[in-house]
Amino acid sequence: MTVNLHDAQRLDAAPLDSGSLLYRLDLTTTDASITLGSGGYVLFLEDASTASGAIVRLGAAAADPASGASLAAAGLLQSGAAITLSVESQTVLHAIMRAGTGSLYAMRVI
């Protein structure tokens, strides 16, 4: 995926407006998923029980990779942190807590 620097800056500066959408996905140590339409999103993890974070992945089940291994189209979202996500066409976002429970919020801003 080619990342356009201007689009990334626009996503970081996007305000909350009447076109914004907010999704919530409750997480455990079992893979959960939600379908997201195209757009720019800010992901935020509210971790109810630990500071372990969550693994997020586009298009396939999320899992904590083994030591020395990789997981395509995936990343780690720490509790209380926010990351941006660009979705070119409708896709399924998968997530799993590394331990405990939490809630993943995805806010579409563009």
C-alpha positions in Angstrom: 0.0 0.0 0.0 1.4 3.4 -1.0 1.0 6.0 1.8 0.5 9.6 0.7 2.1 11.9 3.2 -0.6 14.6 2.6 -3.4 12.1 3.3 -1.6 10.9 6.5 -1.3 14.6 7.7 -4.9 15.2 6.8 -6.0 12.2 8.9 -4.0 13.4 11.9 -5.5 16.9 11.7 -9.1 15.8 10.8 -11.7 17.2 13.2 -14.8 15.5 14.6 -17.7 16.5 12.4 -21.2 15.3 11.3 -19.6 12.8 8.9 -17.6 11.1 11.7 -18.6 7.6 12.8 -17.6 5.7 16.0 -17.4 1.9 16.2 -16.7 -0.2 19.3 -15.4 -3.7 19.4 -15.2 -5.5 22.8 -12.1 -7.6 23.0 -10.9 -10.7 24.9 -8.1 -13.2 24.2 -10.3 -14.6 21.4 -10.3 -13.0 17.9 -13.0 -10.5 17.3 -13.8 -8.6 14.1 -15.7 -5.7 12.7 -16.3 -4.6 9.1 -15.1 -1.1 8.3 -15.9 1.0 5.2 -13.3 3.0 3.3 -11.9 6.0 5.0 -9.4 7.2 7.5 -9.8 6.0 11.1 -8.2 6.7 14.5 -8.0 3.5 16.6 -8.0 3.8 20.4 -7.7 0.9 22.9 -9.3 1.2 26.3 -7.8 -1.7 28.3 -10.0 -2.7 31.2 -7.7 -5.1 33.0 -4.0 -5.0 32.1 -1.5 -3.0 30.2 -0.8 -5.7 27.7 -2.3 -4.1 24.6 -4.0 -5.6 21.6 -2.9 -7.1 18.3 -4.9 -5.6 15.3 -4.9 -7.0 11.8 -6.6 -6.3 8.5 -8.4 -9.1 6.7 -7.5 -12.1 8.7 -7.6 -13.4 12.3 -5.4 -11.5 14.8 -2.9 -13.5 16.8 0.2 -12.7 18.8 3.1 -13.8 16.5 5.6 -16.3 17.8 9.1 -15.1 18.8 11.0 -14.3 15.6 8.0 -14.5 13.4 6.0 -11.8 11.6 2.3 -11.2 11.0 1.2 -9.4 7.8 -1.1 -6.4 7.9 -0.9 -6.3 11.7 0.2 -4.1 14.5 0.3 -3.6 18.3 -2.0 -1.1 19.9 -1.1 -0.2 23.5 -3.7 0.8 26.0 -4.4 4.5 26.0 -2.6 5.0 22.7 -4.1 5.9 19.3 -3.0 4.9 15.9 -4.3 5.9 12.5 -5.6 3.5 9.9 -6.3 4.1 6.2 -8.9 1.8 4.6 -9.0 1.9 0.8 -12.1 -0.4 0.4 -14.4 -2.1 2.8 -12.4 -4.6 4.9 -12.6 -6.6 8.1 -10.5 -5.4 11.1 -9.6 -8.2 13.5 -8.3 -7.7 17.0 -7.3 -9.7 20.1 -6.2 -8.8 23.5 -2.7 -10.1 24.5 -4.2 -10.7 28.0 -7.4 -9.7 29.8 -10.2 -7.6 28.2 -10.7 -4.2 26.6 -12.6 -2.2 24.1 -11.3 -1.1 20.7 -12.8 2.2 19.4 -12.5 3.0 15.7 -13.5 6.6 14.7 -13.8 7.3 11.0 -12.8 10.9 10.5 -12.3 11.1 6.7 
